[in-house]
């Protein structure tokens, strides 16, 4: 079997024979840690397997959304988990490589915020258990804010995979994650969808974890019939502008993903603003969109392909405009 790194991102791998390591305890999707029992080198790593969601007469696109979003992030230069399309026992799904490193423990953002002494207004939010700040009852997702995340990441270094300027710190890289979210319409950056890698040895610094779990992107849950009506003009722009950062602290209507990314860069370092603006200005979508347009992911319908390409093109334009206005 070829190394995953040598495979094109649209190639689907059958992992039916892979060994189950453990179920994943967090998240709302059906996920399991698996490993290739016959793998060598990098193929011995653990991978998080996630099935697609099958509704009546429709199978959602978490698998292709995860992989396409990851390729967009790689073009932007964001450190992220390697992902692949897969089949397991005849069912579609995706793989996401374990981002943990030897001698480091993965600590979710909710714990990083709780452990930070300078963060005093964070209240953990769990599924079906909304967080409430008694002093600010009208605030949703209290304390999951850019300022608090910057405080929680103050002692962290960027992921080792990050190749940007050495002047950039962990929050500067996290701002890139939010730019990436804006491009792929990922509204799911909640406190457990970003993490810190905490060292077990005292002579090492904690690290911002590479970005992971991008399956809630690119209109993955919309039927082809709906996407056909939303693929151009005012309908497309209206759909894109509904992409809000509702997982972050807000009152009434949350900021758009694009506006949140702009705010994050505004409070980042000058080096980060220059770096991400240059990356965004130079970014080309064709390495990602050409294979999609050629139909190399056959599970994507023609309306879905048209919508995804149009959405990425529009969001790149919107994000460039936002940074031009704010920075």
SVG drawing of the C-alpha trace seen along z (x, -y; Angstrom):
<svg xmlns="http://www.w3.org/2000/svg" viewBox="-36 -50 50 57">
<polyline fill="none" stroke="black" stroke-width="0.4" points="0.0,0.0 1.3,-3.4 2.1,-6.0 -0.9,-8.3 1.2,-11.3 1.8,-10.0 -1.9,-9.6 -4.0,-12.3 -6.5,-13.7 -9.5,-12.5 -8.5,-8.9 -10.7,-6.9 -9.0,-4.2 -10.7,-1.0 -9.9,-0.7 -12.3,2.2 -9.4,4.3 -7.9,1.7 -7.6,2.3 -10.0,0.5 -7.9,-1.3 -10.6,-3.1 -13.8,-5.0 -13.6,-8.8 -15.2,-10.3 -15.9,-13.9 -17.9,-15.3 -21.4,-14.4 -20.4,-12.2 -19.8,-8.5 -16.0,-8.3 -13.4,-5.7 -9.6,-5.6 -8.2,-3.0 -4.8,-2.0 -3.4,-0.1 -2.1,3.2 0.0,3.8 1.3,0.2 4.9,-0.9 6.5,-4.2 3.9,-7.0 1.1,-4.5 1.4,-3.1 -0.2,-6.3 -3.6,-6.3 -6.4,-7.9 -9.8,-9.2 -12.4,-7.5 -15.7,-9.3 -18.7,-8.0 -21.0,-10.2 -24.5,-11.0 -27.2,-9.2 -30.6,-10.9 -33.7,-9.7 -32.8,-9.6 -29.7,-11.7 -26.1,-11.0 -24.4,-14.1 -20.9,-15.2 -18.9,-15.3 -16.2,-13.2 -15.5,-15.3 -16.0,-18.5 -13.3,-17.4 -10.8,-16.6 -11.5,-19.5 -11.4,-22.0 -8.1,-20.5 -6.7,-21.1 -7.8,-24.7 -6.1,-25.1 -2.9,-23.7 -2.9,-26.1 -3.3,-29.0 -0.4,-27.6 -2.4,-26.6 -1.0,-23.7 -3.7,-21.0 -4.4,-17.3 -3.8,-15.2 -7.2,-13.8 -8.3,-11.2 -11.5,-9.9 -12.2,-6.3 -14.6,-3.4 -15.2,-1.1 -17.4,2.0 -18.9,0.4 -19.8,-2.9 -18.3,-6.3 -16.3,-8.2 -13.1,-10.2 -9.8,-9.8 -8.0,-12.4 -4.5,-11.7 -3.8,-12.0 -2.3,-15.4 -0.8,-14.5 2.9,-14.2 5.1,-12.1 5.5,-13.4 2.6,-15.9 -1.0,-15.7 -3.8,-17.1 -5.8,-19.7 -9.0,-21.0 -9.6,-24.7 -12.2,-24.6 -9.6,-23.3 -7.0,-25.7 -9.4,-28.6 -10.4,-27.2 -6.7,-26.7 -5.7,-30.2 -5.5,-32.4 -6.0,-35.7 -9.3,-34.3 -12.1,-35.0 -15.3,-35.2 -15.3,-31.8 -18.1,-29.4 -17.8,-25.9 -20.4,-25.2 -21.4,-21.6 -23.9,-20.1 -27.5,-20.5 -26.0,-22.4 -25.6,-26.0 -23.2,-28.0 -24.6,-30.9 -22.8,-33.7 -24.9,-34.9 -23.5,-38.4 -24.2,-38.5 -27.2,-36.3 -27.8,-37.7 -24.3,-36.7 -24.1,-33.4 -20.9,-31.3 -19.6,-33.5 -15.9,-33.8 -15.1,-32.0 -13.7,-35.2 -10.7,-36.2 -9.2,-38.1 -9.5,-35.1 -8.1,-32.8 -5.1,-35.1 -4.6,-35.0 -4.9,-31.2 -2.3,-30.8 0.2,-33.4 2.7,-30.8 2.3,-28.5 4.4,-28.3 3.1,-27.7 2.8,-24.2 6.1,-22.8 4.6,-22.3 4.1,-26.1 6.6,-27.6 5.7,-31.3 7.8,-34.1 9.5,-33.2 8.1,-36.5 4.6,-35.0 3.2,-33.5 0.5,-30.9 -2.4,-33.3 -1.0,-34.7 -1.3,-31.2 -4.8,-30.8 -5.9,-33.9 -4.9,-31.9 -7.3,-29.2 -10.1,-31.7 -9.2,-32.9 -9.3,-29.3 -12.8,-28.9 -14.0,-32.0 -12.9,-30.5 -14.5,-27.1 -17.6,-28.3 -16.7,-26.3 -19.0,-27.4 -17.9,-24.7 -14.8,-26.2 -16.1,-25.6 -13.9,-25.1 -13.2,-21.5 -12.3,-22.1 -9.1,-23.8 -6.5,-22.5 -3.2,-22.9 -0.4,-20.3 0.8,-20.3 4.4,-18.9 5.0,-16.2 8.6,-17.5 9.2,-20.8 11.9,-22.0 9.4,-22.2 6.8,-24.8 3.2,-24.1 2.2,-24.2 -0.9,-25.3 -2.3,-22.1 -2.7,-21.9 -6.3,-22.6 -8.6,-19.6 -12.3,-18.6 -13.3,-20.6 -16.2,-18.4 -18.9,-21.0 -17.9,-23.1 -18.8,-23.9 -22.5,-23.3 -21.9,-19.6 -25.4,-19.0 -27.4,-20.7 -29.1,-18.5 -28.1,-18.9 -31.5,-20.4 -31.0,-23.2 -27.4,-23.8 -28.5,-24.2 -30.7,-27.2 -27.9,-28.8 -24.9,-28.5 -24.8,-32.0 -25.6,-35.7 -27.6,-37.0 -28.6,-33.6 -25.0,-32.5 -23.9,-35.7 -26.9,-35.5 -26.0,-31.9 -22.3,-32.8 -23.1,-35.8 -25.2,-33.6 -21.9,-31.9 -21.6,-33.2 -19.2,-32.7 -22.0,-31.5 -19.6,-29.3 -17.8,-32.4 -19.1,-34.9 -21.9,-37.1 -25.1,-38.9 -28.1,-38.6 -26.6,-38.2 -23.0,-36.8 -20.3,-38.2 -19.8,-36.7 -16.9,-34.3 -15.2,-36.8 -15.6,-39.6 -14.3,-37.4 -11.2,-36.6 -10.6,-40.3 -11.0,-41.0 -8.5,-38.3 -5.9,-39.7 -6.5,-43.2 -5.3,-42.2 -2.5,-39.9 1.1,-41.0 2.2,-43.1 4.1,-40.1 0.9,-38.1 -1.1,-40.7 1.6,-40.9 2.0,-37.1 -1.7,-36.2 -2.6,-39.1 0.2,-38.1 -0.8,-34.4 -4.4,-35.3 -3.5,-37.6 -1.3,-35.0 -3.7,-32.1 -4.8,-30.0 -7.8,-27.8 -7.2,-25.8 -5.1,-23.1 -8.2,-22.2 -11.0,-23.1 -9.6,-21.6 -9.9,-17.9 -13.4,-18.6 -14.5,-20.2 -13.1,-17.1 -15.4,-14.9 -12.6,-13.0 -14.8,-12.8 -17.7,-10.9 -19.8,-11.2 -20.2,-14.9 -23.1,-15.8 -22.9,-18.3 -24.8,-21.0 -22.6,-20.3 -19.4,-20.7 -20.7,-24.0 -21.7,-25.3 -18.5,-24.4 -16.3,-26.1 -18.5,-29.2 -18.5,-29.4 -14.8,-29.1 -14.3,-31.8 -16.7,-34.1 -15.4,-33.6 -11.8,-34.3 -13.0,-37.5 -15.0,-38.4 -12.1,-37.7 -9.6,-39.7 -12.0,-42.6 -12.5,-42.3 -8.8,-42.5 -8.4,-45.3 -11.0,-47.3 -9.8,-46.5 -6.0,-46.3"/>
</svg>
